[in-house]
Amino acid sequence: MIPRSADIVIIGAGAIGTAIAYHLARRGAGDVLVLERDMVGAGSTSKAAGGIRVEFPLKIEVEFSLRGIEFFKRFRDEMGAECDFRQEGYLFLLTTEADVARFRKNMAVQHALGADSRMIGPQEARELVPSMRVDDVLAAVWGPHDGYASPNDVVQAYAAQARARGVTIAEETAVTGIAVERGHVVAVDTSVGRVTTRLCINAAGPWAAPIGEMAGLRIPVDPRRRHIFVTDAFTEVKHPIPLLTDRSTGFYCRSEQQAVLLSAGDIGPRTEYTATVDWSMLEEAVRKAVNRIPALESAQIRHAWAGLRPLTPDEHAIIDWAPGVEGLFLAVGFCGHGFQHSYATGLMTAEWLLDGKPSLDLSDLSISRFGG
Ligand SMILES: Cc1cc2nc3c(=O)[nH]c(=O)nc-3n(C[C@H](O)[C@H](O)[C@H](O)COP(=O)(O)OP(=O)(O)OC[C@H]3O[C@@H](n4cnc5c(N)ncnc54)[C@H](O)[C@@H]3O)c2cc1C
């Protein structure tokens, strides 16, 4: 049984939906109900590589990252759980002058906010990852305080803390419709009946667009499949490898204890919401991996998974009220950075809903940038 009415209904129990629930509950926001058609974290969140970095182009994104890093550092104290936060660094390899210029511009934004990102030469980069080839590398960007954490531990902790403060999280409960009367949300329909509410938050990740359609809204979020492969324990490289991104191919990898987690950084066409593993992607991933770290040629792949990245046309998220539908709030389109920005998104959303406006300027994440 789920409640028949709620002050706030959140659709989706991924990192974003549960972080919003957590912050709303901390603020004593009334009856909050999270509707999840599967299980907590079962969507994109559990498929993420867990990467956390300050290397972003927008001021607001750097602000979100800085808040995220501080949160992950105090995670145990605040959440009463572990999240395996490891500040092993982020390293972007740049092989074109255009990229060097782009990253320099981004770094100016980062430095103005006190974020630590450094442009280093190829040899310095090689000292960080001795097994890699750098003959084509012009420069690298190094984020020494960046790293990764466990997305599943984090989403479960948000959910547990939200529940402990009175939030109801209904799993295996699919949203099937959003009732709008005279331009205002009045109810959310689910597989187990109707919930009346005046405030609904779309936090459905890659499924943000179909949820928007239920309220007659077009939301520019498009799911794209991405694969991750993990090797057996592999000691022919020096661990830990920081989160290494090869901008020339999109390939990225990092240590997963003594194994290597790697991805081709695939950016295939729209995938119609399927996230099964396509093993033909392994060849591309291995080719790109061996191109950068030749020793990986002898590594054995132990397992793989694929997930959907919820992409917007400009690859920045949308945090905003829905245009033309009163009572519908959007926290969607987090592309490849929704896990690391979940804490700040929850915080800002709770402020916006409860205080009337967020303490940071979120205008760069408004839906109006995509036009009518
Ligand atoms: C391979 C891969 C690697 C990634 N690596 C990183 C990384 O290193 N760092 C990072 O920060 N991010 C990373 N991401 C991105 C990150 O996973 C997403 O941005 C983030 O998880 C989005 O969280 P979310 O809560 O918006 O979506 P989700 O976690 O997908 O949650 C949305 C939820 O809504 C539910 N839902 C959908 N429709 C309905 C419905 N009708 N009724 C009820 N519930 C519904 C779904 O079941 C799902 O659980 C990666 C993504 C992929 C695929």
The ligand as a Tripos MOL2 file, in Angstrom:
@<TRIPOS>MOLECULE
LIG
   53    58     1     0     0
SMALL
NO_CHARGES

@<TRIPOS>ATOM
      1 C1         28.4030    3.6430  -17.9190 C.3       1 LIG1
      2 C2         28.1050    4.8960  -17.1500 C.ar      1 LIG1
      3 C3         29.1170    5.5170  -16.4340 C.ar      1 LIG1
      4 C4         28.8380    6.6750  -15.6860 C.ar      1 LIG1
      5 N1         29.8530    7.2080  -14.9430 N.ar      1 LIG1
      6 C5         29.5790    8.2730  -14.1400 C.ar      1 LIG1
      7 C6         30.5920    8.8090  -13.3100 C.ar      1 LIG1
      8 O1         31.7310    8.3550  -13.3260 O.2       1 LIG1
      9 N2         30.2670    9.8500  -12.4970 N.ar      1 LIG1
     10 C7         29.0070   10.3800  -12.4680 C.ar      1 LIG1
     11 O2         28.7750   11.3370  -11.7160 O.2       1 LIG1
     12 N3         28.0250    9.8980  -13.2670 N.ar      1 LIG1
     13 C8         28.2860    8.8690  -14.0950 C.ar      1 LIG1
     14 N4         27.3180    8.3710  -14.9240 N.ar      1 LIG1
     15 C9         26.0380    9.0890  -15.0030 C.3       1 LIG1
     16 C10        25.1400    8.7680  -13.8570 C.3       1 LIG1
     17 O3         24.9670    7.3750  -13.7800 O.3       1 LIG1
     18 C11        23.7800    9.4570  -14.0830 C.3       1 LIG1
     19 O4         23.9390   10.8090  -14.4470 O.3       1 LIG1
     20 C12        22.9730    9.3930  -12.7890 C.3       1 LIG1
     21 O5         22.9660    8.0910  -12.2770 O.3       1 LIG1
     22 C13        21.5770    9.8570  -13.0320 C.3       1 LIG1
     23 O6         20.8700    9.6420  -11.8160 O.3       1 LIG1
     24 P1         19.3130    9.7610  -11.8380 P.3       1 LIG1
     25 O7         18.8520    9.5770  -10.4380 O.co2     1 LIG1
     26 O8         18.9370   11.0070  -12.5710 O.co2     1 LIG1
     27 O9         18.8470    8.5530  -12.7730 O.3       1 LIG1
     28 P2         18.6360    7.0020  -12.4430 P.3       1 LIG1
     29 O10        19.6540    6.4650  -11.5240 O.co2     1 LIG1
     30 O11        18.4590    6.3070  -13.7470 O.co2     1 LIG1
     31 O12        17.2520    7.0050  -11.6490 O.3       1 LIG1
     32 C14        16.0270    7.2120  -12.2990 C.3       1 LIG1
     33 C15        15.0530    6.1880  -11.7570 C.3       1 LIG1
     34 O13        13.7450    6.4630  -12.2800 O.3       1 LIG1
     35 C16        13.0740    5.2330  -12.3590 C.3       1 LIG1
     36 N5         11.9370    5.3450  -13.2640 N.ar      1 LIG1
     37 C17        11.9500    5.5550  -14.5970 C.ar      1 LIG1
     38 N6         10.7000    5.5790  -15.0880 N.ar      1 LIG1
     39 C18         9.8650    5.3890  -14.0300 C.ar      1 LIG1
     40 C19         8.4540    5.3070  -13.8940 C.ar      1 LIG1
     41 N7          7.6280    5.3890  -14.9500 N.pl3     1 LIG1
     42 N8          7.9370    5.1230  -12.6680 N.ar      1 LIG1
     43 C20         8.7470    5.0220  -11.5650 C.ar      1 LIG1
     44 N9         10.1000    5.0680  -11.6500 N.ar      1 LIG1
     45 C21        10.6520    5.2770  -12.8610 C.ar      1 LIG1
     46 C22        14.1390    4.2790  -12.8690 C.3       1 LIG1
     47 O14        13.8140    2.9240  -12.5980 O.3       1 LIG1
     48 C23        15.3920    4.7610  -12.1490 C.3       1 LIG1
     49 O15        15.6780    4.0100  -10.9930 O.3       1 LIG1
     50 C24        27.5490    7.2320  -15.6900 C.ar      1 LIG1
     51 C25        26.5230    6.6240  -16.4180 C.ar      1 LIG1
     52 C26        26.7930    5.4600  -17.1360 C.ar      1 LIG1
     53 C27        25.6870    4.8120  -17.8920 C.3       1 LIG1
@<TRIPOS>BOND
     1     1     2 1
     2     2     3 ar
     3     2    52 ar
     4     3     4 ar
     5     4     5 ar
     6     4    50 ar
     7     5     6 ar
     8     6     7 ar
     9     6    13 1
    10     7     8 2
    11     7     9 ar
    12     9    10 ar
    13    10    11 2
    14    10    12 ar
    15    12    13 ar
    16    13    14 ar
    17    14    15 1
    18    14    50 ar
    19    15    16 1
    20    16    17 1
    21    16    18 1
    22    18    19 1
    23    18    20 1
    24    20    21 1
    25    20    22 1
    26    22    23 1
    27    23    24 1
    28    24    25 2
    29    24    26 1
    30    24    27 1
    31    27    28 1
    32    28    29 2
    33    28    30 1
    34    28    31 1
    35    31    32 1
    36    32    33 1
    37    33    34 1
    38    33    48 1
    39    34    35 1
    40    35    36 1
    41    35    46 1
    42    36    37 ar
    43    36    45 ar
    44    37    38 ar
    45    38    39 ar
    46    39    40 ar
    47    39    45 ar
    48    40    41 1
    49    40    42 ar
    50    42    43 ar
    51    43    44 ar
    52    44    45 ar
    53    46    47 1
    54    46    48 1
    55    48    49 1
    56    50    51 ar
    57    51    52 ar
    58    52    53 1
@<TRIPOS>SUBSTRUCTURE
     1 LIG1         1 GROUP 0 **** ****
